[in-house]
Amino acid sequence: MDSPPFDVVIAGCGPTGATLAAELRLHDVRVLVLEQDTEPASFVRIVGLHVRSLELMAMRDLLDRLLEHGRQRPAGGFFAAIPKPAPPDLDSAHAYLLGIPQPVVVRLLEDHAVALGAQVRHGAAVVDFEQDDDGVTVELAGGERLRTRYLVGCDGGRSTVRKLSGIGFPGEPSRTETLMGEMAATAPPAKIAAKVREVGETHRPFWLRPFGEGVYSVVVPADGVGDRATPPTLDDFRQQLRAVAGTDFGVHSPRWLSRFGDATRLAERYRAGRVLLAGDAAHIHPPTGGQGLNLGVQDAFNLGWKLAARIRGWAPGTLLDTYEAERRPVAEAVLDNTRAQMELTSPEPGPQAVRRLLTELMDFAEVNRHLIGKITAIDIRYDFGPGPDLLGRRLRDIDVKQGRLYDRLHRGRGLLLDRTERLGTGAWSDRVDHLPDPAAALDVPAVLLRPDGHVAWIGDDQRDLDDHLARWFGSPLR
């Protein structure tokens, strides 16, 4: 049978799909990305890239490009919008939030994927597919059929790929609705800040957060406002602001307006044969804490090198299975923390009492650090078996010979960071780099890093290292 023209077709060119395409292209996988929208979104929504996503962007030499278009702010006050500063010693060289327009993120990630050789087609929607032992036949709106070895659904919470694959999406439907948007306001900033503090004592979620130049991010309860199927209007925001705060703050000139619920759902599985899910296609949750985009991008970094290894023929037998084994528990944890945060925004006396107690507890640095670690994803530890606490965690961007560690991860390969100077990657050198550096800022003899920066092995014994090279990077090169 002839080889399919594509190794992977990705449905959806949002941040998750574009990131996945780039990760696959680092390993010369033939990728086609299908995006049903013909034009970028007309609204400019500001999103936040959290610490772990910033680290991943630094690993692929993308961070400087993103920093040019965003605004940095401290990495604190995220959990249920409880205003606590971040601890000063967060374990990252990139311990901040980057606020950046979502269309800019999508454009930069798509441009990166295309520069690496990915093909992207806009105005192309997946409407059906059939899979067999050798690949997947994908049907597009209009009748065109494409052949690929794998199909990945990165097509959002209403994912066509997930529905057609028969993968269940259990969870809870929305109970509460909230309006969110960005718009200008004519009221004096001091008056806005004082009223937000006053109203925030009894109504949550509610805020007007300044972006500068008189523009605010506005969040207000949507109780009694129309139907969720109908896009909200500026008058809806004015009505709800007056109902909750007694004033509409003179809001005008909206950049974008939206409405969201607190629906929380998780795919029963992330894979059905040659079809996989990532991003919102696999999990949805309220935007509390700003974790959604980050969770999807991090899915893509986990999946990309594993799927590429399968396609290139060197993946160990169960490597692709570790995608779901590692990422689905992370999504479960995010769903749980957003459930908790939504409860803490309830105006009811019970949740408000718990909120006051948690606010006091967050004065303890360890509690604050623990909650920020959840939101920013720097607390993730994959289960690689018994070993030191660092095993399974990502390694921060430390000083190494001739620069920084993450500068050595731009190509999406594994890396042996070796303070002993007597270990080696041997027959795995085609997929794992070796950096001997006795002065590396590391308190263990050597670490083996996967392409996503997670520590897969710690030690100083070559035979043990070889066993772990085979576990993660397959049979050695003959």
Secondary structure in CASP SS format (residue, H / E / C, confidence):
PFRMAT SS
TARGET T0000
AUTHOR 0000-0000-0000
METHOD secondary structure of the structure
MODEL  1
M C 1.00
D C 1.00
S C 1.00
P C 1.00
P C 1.00
F E 1.00
D E 1.00
V E 1.00
V E 1.00
I E 1.00
A E 1.00
G C 1.00
C C 1.00
G C 1.00
P H 1.00
T H 1.00
G H 1.00
A H 1.00
T H 1.00
L H 1.00
A H 1.00
A H 1.00
E H 1.00
L H 1.00
R H 1.00
L C 1.00
H C 1.00
D C 1.00
V C 1.00
R C 1.00
V E 1.00
L E 1.00
V E 1.00
L E 1.00
E E 1.00
Q C 1.00
D C 1.00
T C 1.00
E C 1.00
P C 1.00
A C 1.00
S C 1.00
F C 1.00
V C 1.00
R C 1.00
I E 1.00
V E 1.00
G E 1.00
L E 1.00
H C 1.00
V H 1.00
R H 1.00
S H 1.00
L H 1.00
E H 1.00
L H 1.00
M H 1.00
A H 1.00
M H 1.00
R C 1.00
D C 1.00
L C 1.00
L H 1.00
D H 1.00
R H 1.00
L H 1.00
L H 1.00
E C 1.00
H C 1.00
G C 1.00
R E 1.00
Q E 1.00
R E 1.00
P E 1.00
A C 1.00
G C 1.00
G C 1.00
F C 1.00
F H 1.00
A H 1.00
A H 1.00
I C 1.00
P C 1.00
K C 1.00
P C 1.00
A C 1.00
P C 1.00
P C 1.00
D C 1.00
L C 1.00
D C 1.00
S C 1.00
A C 1.00
H C 1.00
A C 1.00
Y E 1.00
L E 1.00
L E 1.00
G E 1.00
I E 1.00
P E 1.00
Q H 1.00
P H 1.00
V H 1.00
V H 1.00
V H 1.00
R H 1.00
L H 1.00
L H 1.00
E H 1.00
D H 1.00
H H 1.00
A H 1.00
V H 1.00
A H 1.00
L C 1.00
G C 1.00
A C 1.00
Q E 1.00
V E 1.00
R E 1.00
H E 1.00
G C 1.00
A C 1.00
A C 1.00
V E 1.00
V E 1.00
D E 1.00
F E 1.00
E E 1.00
Q E 1.00
D C 1.00
D C 1.00
D C 1.00
G C 1.00
V E 1.00
T E 1.00
V E 1.00
E E 1.00
L E 1.00
A C 1.00
G C 1.00
G C 1.00
E C 1.00
R E 1.00
L E 1.00
R E 1.00
T E 1.00
R E 1.00
Y E 1.00
L E 1.00
V E 1.00
G E 1.00
C C 1.00
D C 1.00
G C 1.00
G C 1.00
R C 1.00
S C 1.00
T H 1.00
V H 1.00
R H 1.00
K H 1.00
L H 1.00
S H 1.00
G C 1.00
I C 1.00
G C 1.00
F C 1.00
P C 1.00
G E 1.00
E E 1.00
P C 1.00
S C 1.00
R C 1.00
T C 1.00
E E 1.00
T E 1.00
L E 1.00
M E 1.00
G E 1.00
E E 1.00
M E 1.00
A E 1.00
A E 1.00
T C 1.00
A C 1.00
P C 1.00
P H 1.00
A H 1.00
K H 1.00
I H 1.00
A H 1.00
A H 1.00
K H 1.00
V H 1.00
R H 1.00
E H 1.00
V H 1.00
G H 1.00
E C 1.00
T C 1.00
H C 1.00
R C 1.00
P C 1.00
F C 1.00
W E 1.00
L E 1.00
R E 1.00
P E 1.00
F E 1.00
G E 1.00
E C 1.00
G C 1.00
V E 1.00
Y E 1.00
S E 1.00
V E 1.00
V E 1.00
V E 1.00
P E 1.00
A C 1.00
D C 1.00
G C 1.00
V C 1.00
G C 1.00
D C 1.00
R C 1.00
A C 1.00
T C 1.00
P C 1.00
P C 1.00
T C 1.00
L H 1.00
D H 1.00
D H 1.00
F H 1.00
R H 1.00
Q H 1.00
Q H 1.00
L H 1.00
R H 1.00
A H 1.00
V H 1.00
A H 1.00
G C 1.00
T C 1.00
D C 1.00
F C 1.00
G C 1.00
V E 1.00
H E 1.00
S E 1.00
P E 1.00
R E 1.00
W E 1.00
L E 1.00
S E 1.00
R E 1.00
F E 1.00
G E 1.00
D C 1.00
A C 1.00
T E 1.00
R E 1.00
L E 1.00
A C 1.00
E C 1.00
R C 1.00
Y C 1.00
R E 1.00
A E 1.00
G C 1.00
R C 1.00
V E 1.00
L E 1.00
L E 1.00
A C 1.00
G H 1.00
D H 1.00
A H 1.00
A C 1.00
H E 1.00
I E 1.00
H C 1.00
P C 1.00
P C 1.00
T C 1.00
G C 1.00
G C 1.00
Q C 1.00
G H 1.00
L H 1.00
N H 1.00
L H 1.00
G H 1.00
V H 1.00
Q H 1.00
D H 1.00
A H 1.00
F H 1.00
N H 1.00
L H 1.00
G H 1.00
W H 1.00
K H 1.00
L H 1.00
A H 1.00
A H 1.00
R H 1.00
I H 1.00
R H 1.00
G C 1.00
W C 1.00
A C 1.00
P C 1.00
G C 1.00
T C 1.00
L C 1.00
L C 1.00
D H 1.00
T H 1.00
Y H 1.00
E H 1.00
A H 1.00
E H 1.00
R H 1.00
R H 1.00
P H 1.00
V H 1.00
A H 1.00
E H 1.00
A H 1.00
V H 1.00
L H 1.00
D H 1.00
N H 1.00
T H 1.00
R H 1.00
A H 1.00
Q H 1.00
M H 1.00
E H 1.00
L H 1.00
T C 1.00
S C 1.00
P C 1.00
E C 1.00
P H 1.00
G H 1.00
P H 1.00
Q H 1.00
A H 1.00
V H 1.00
R H 1.00
R H 1.00
L H 1.00
L H 1.00
T H 1.00
E H 1.00
L H 1.00
M C 1.00
D C 1.00
F C 1.00
A H 1.00
E H 1.00
V H 1.00
N H 1.00
R H 1.00
H H 1.00
L H 1.00
I H 1.00
G H 1.00
K H 1.00
I H 1.00
T H 1.00
A C 1.00
I C 1.00
D C 1.00
I C 1.00
R C 1.00
Y C 1.00
D C 1.00
F C 1.00
G C 1.00
P C 1.00
G C 1.00
P C 1.00
D C 1.00
L C 1.00
L C 1.00
G C 1.00
R C 1.00
R E 1.00
L C 1.00
R C 1.00
D C 1.00
I C 1.00
D E 1.00
V E 1.00
K C 1.00
Q C 1.00
G E 1.00
R E 1.00
L H 1.00
Y H 1.00
D H 1.00
R H 1.00
L H 1.00
H C 1.00
R C 1.00
G C 1.00
R C 1.00
G E 1.00
L E 1.00
L E 1.00
L E 1.00
D E 1.00
R C 1.00
T C 1.00
E C 1.00
R C 1.00
L C 1.00
G C 1.00
T C 1.00
G H 1.00
A H 1.00
W H 1.00
S C 1.00
D C 1.00
R C 1.00
V E 1.00
D E 1.00
H E 1.00
L E 1.00
P E 1.00
D C 1.00
P C 1.00
A C 1.00
A C 1.00
A C 1.00
L C 1.00
D C 1.00
V C 1.00
P C 1.00
A E 1.00
V E 1.00
L E 1.00
L E 1.00
R C 1.00
P C 1.00
D C 1.00
G C 1.00
H E 1.00
V E 1.00
A E 1.00
W E 1.00
I E 1.00
G C 1.00
D C 1.00
D C 1.00
Q H 1.00
R H 1.00
D H 1.00
L H 1.00
D H 1.00
D H 1.00
H H 1.00
L H 1.00
A H 1.00
R H 1.00
W H 1.00
F H 1.00
G C 1.00
S C 1.00
P C 1.00
L C 1.00
R C 1.00
END
